[in-house]
Amino acid sequence: MKKIALVGLTLVGVSAAVWFLALSVHEGEAGGTAGEPARAARYYRDPMHPSYTSDRPGKAPDCGMDLEPVYATRGEAPVSAERQQMIGVRLGRVERSRTSGTLRTLGRVAIDENRVFPVRTGCDGWVTRIFPGVATGNTVKRGQSLASVYGRDYTTAQRSFLYALRASENPPPVVPGGDPDQPILTLQEARLFLQNIGIGEAQIEQLAQTRQVMLDVLLTAPAAGILVARSVSPKQHFYRDVELFRIADLSHVWIIAELVGDDQASIPPGATARVSLPGRPATAVRAKVSEALSRFDGASRALKLRLDADNPHLILRPDMFVDLEFSISLPESTTVPAGAILESGLGKTVYVERGEGVFEPRMVETGWRFGGRVQIVGGLESIVVSGNALLDSQSRMRHGDVGVHD
């Protein structure tokens, strides 16, 4: 692990610390007054990108300008230990290592939209009966009768089916140019219409056998699940295309987690999480982050992450809040303490301790944040990778020597 001392700024002392540290760097660059001997440069830096430094004069590789000297004289105004303590300066470390830990957050259980089955009306009519056990929260089976309804369009559709059935059994003579399969196609269309207005297969078969129109049509459950909504009562009138019941299969559910700030980039698709009910850790199940694109909530500024979870024992119910635990393992990276980053409108800066109370600002590019540390993707890499001798030599730092650059 390679390390270099950095400055971390406490919240209370940020303004004062920045002023003192900037003063020490600025004063160290000033030239000597008249009559004073010429001063030796401690190092040279790029005037456009101060993070680029060299121990000898030359040209900046990015813009071709002359590297400007930074002088080492008594005018450098180091920040004393007493001042550092007064303004709340703390020293941290640049580290290159793997980062791992646990991210904990809350989630809300939601119904899987692919497992929702509404029961809608296909015609105008009236409810003649609601069957026992058909109430919100009850479990229903596929094909179970929910309600019986009456409507003139229901009886008309049944008569059309019986007419098409008789025509298919005793087809009329085919006229020249006619389609001999037309009776069969008409019967199939009539059957499909009965299905679309809500008449189940059992009643269609009963109609075909008895050849008797049924005044009461049974509305049945299209799938097994929990009755999550019911909006009808006996003798109630309804119009076409109105939802009377809604059934949800809760054996598989979604969990919506809200991630804010730096946590948004920590959970990739396919990651797994431990899901448990608050106060009931023994009820834990596993959930997997969906490949679906996460939604951003502008009001809460949170990223809504969707997870898929099997729920065979129906422990998870819609709108429940659950505890989520993600195991995070990030690749080896260069990181610094989060408090070492000073953010402004111009960029992000860290202060590098050069010894004897002298600090140098470095513009850096940052990546993820996790566990109180921030990934550095640019600005300190040249020191960490190529300046090992400098990082390990406290004596050279105290005398103002600077490591090489990439």
HUGI-V762288 format. One record per helix or strand of 3 or more residues. SS is the DSSP state (h for helix, s for strand). FROM is the first residue (numbers start at 1). TO is the last residue. If there is no record, write none. Layout:
SS & FROM & TO
SS & FROM & TO
//
This chain:
s & 5 & 9
h & 14 & 28
s & 41 & 45
s & 68 & 71
h & 74 & 76
h & 81 & 87
s & 89 & 93
s & 95 & 111
h & 113 & 115
s & 116 & 120
s & 125 & 130
s & 145 & 150
h & 152 & 169
h & 182 & 196
h & 201 & 210
s & 217 & 220
s & 225 & 230
s & 243 & 248
s & 252 & 260
h & 261 & 265
s & 272 & 277
s & 280 & 289
s & 295 & 297
s & 302 & 310
s & 321 & 337
h & 338 & 340
s & 342 & 344
s & 347 & 355
s & 358 & 370
s & 373 & 378
h & 381 & 386
h & 388 & 392
h & 394 & 398
//
